[in-house]
Amino acid sequence: MKKLNLFTLLITLLFISCSKDDDTSKEETPTNKDLIVGKWDVIAITDIPNDDCELLSTLEIKADGTYEEQTYGGFSGGINCTPDDLEKGTWELSENILTQTLDEPGNATRLTFNYTILELTETTLKYEFEYEEGQTFKEVWTFTKSK
């Protein structure tokens, strides 16, 4: 009888120790590709000259690998801000480089832009890029994710 009780106790302990972990599931850490998908509003730009109308710009990065970017132009001081053409294209993310390829209907040349991501969280996207207009300029754009 003692052997049967001991055997029952051992079997019970085996099942208890081998049961599934508690339901306190560990949350998965989102990847950069998960974090970057969404609609972003520009909140700051470091450039020369700073155009307040650009602060109305938005960037929507979609999970299907496409994006839409609406930029604005106007006069310094945010006067008469008007939307520029809506830019659409595809995007890729490799390490900390965001690559956007602009789909421009009727244009055989595809424009590609590379942005170095400086910060990417669930609420903030900050990237840097360089461009030439007679001289080299470097801009840093900071976005906040739309609700």
N, C-alpha and C positions, 0 to 999 in steps of 0.2 A: 504494500500500500504506500509506503514511503517512497518507493521508486516511482510509482505512478504519479504521486503528488509532485515530486521533483521534476519528472518529465513534463508534466503539465505546466509547471512554473517556467521551465526553460523554454518551452514552445511559446508561451505567452510573452516572455521577455523578447524572444526572437522577433515576433510579429510587431511588438511595440517599437523596438529599436530599428526595424526595417521599414516602418510605415513612412508615407510621404511626409515631407517637411510641412510645417504649419503653413497656412494660407497667407502668411506674411511674405508675399512674393516680392522679389527684388525688382525695382523699377529699372528698365533698361536705359542706359545712357544714350540720348539721341546722337546720331552722327551729324557731321557738318552738313551733309546733304539733307537730312531731316530738318535741321535748324534753319537752313537758308530758304526753304520753300515757304512762300507766303507773300503778302503784300506789304511793302515797306514804304514809309514816308520819309523824305529827306528832312533832317532837322539841323544839319550844319554842313557847310562846305568851306574848305580853305582853298581859295584861289585868288587870282588877280585878274580883273577886279571882281569883287564879290557882288553877284547879282541877286537881289532879294527875291526876284521872281523864280529863280531856280529852287528856292526853298519850298515851292508848291509841287515839285516833281515827285513822282511815285515810280516804284519799280515792283512789278509783280513777277515773282519767280515761281513757275508752276512745276508740279511733280512730274509732268510728262516730258520735261526737258526743254520747254519753251519759256519765253519771257515776254513781257510787254513793259515798255518804259515810256512814261509820259513826262516830258520835260516842258518847262515854261520859259518864255523870254519876255522881255519888257525893258523898261527903263530903270536905272538905278533908283533905289528907294521903294521898289515894288509898285511902281505906277504903271497902269495899263498892262498888266501881266496877261499874256495870251498863250494858249497851249501851242507847242510845236507839233510837228507830225508825230503820231503815235508810232514808236519803233517796236517792231516785233522780230523775234528771232529765236535762236536756240542757245542753250547754256550748258556748260560742263564745269565740274568742280574737281580739281586735282590738288590734293594737299591744301595749300592756302591760296591757290590761284583760281579765280573765277574767270572763265572765258565766255564771252558773249559773241555770237556770230549774228550779225544783222541780216535779216532777209529783206532785201530791197527789190521789190518787183520791177522787172524790166532792166535791172542792172546785172551785168554778167560778173562784176567784181563783188565778191562777198567781203564785207568789212568785219574784221575780228578785233575784239578789244580784250586785253588781259588786265585784270584788277588783282592786286595783292591784298588779301584779306588781313586786316590788322586785328579785328575783333569780331567774333560771331557768337552771340548768345541767343536765348529764346526771344529776347526783346531788342537786341542791338546788332546792327551790321555796320561795320566800318571798313572801308577799303580805300586803297591808294592807287593812283595811276598817273602815268606821264603821257604828255602829248606835245607835239611840236606845232608852233605857229610863229615861225621866224626865230624862235628860241624855245628851249625846253621848259615846259611848265609841269609842276607836280601838284595834283589835287588830292585831298582827302575828303571823301563823302561819308557822312554819318547818317544812318537811317534808324528809325524805330519801327517795330512791327505794328501794323494797323490792327485794331481790335476787331 
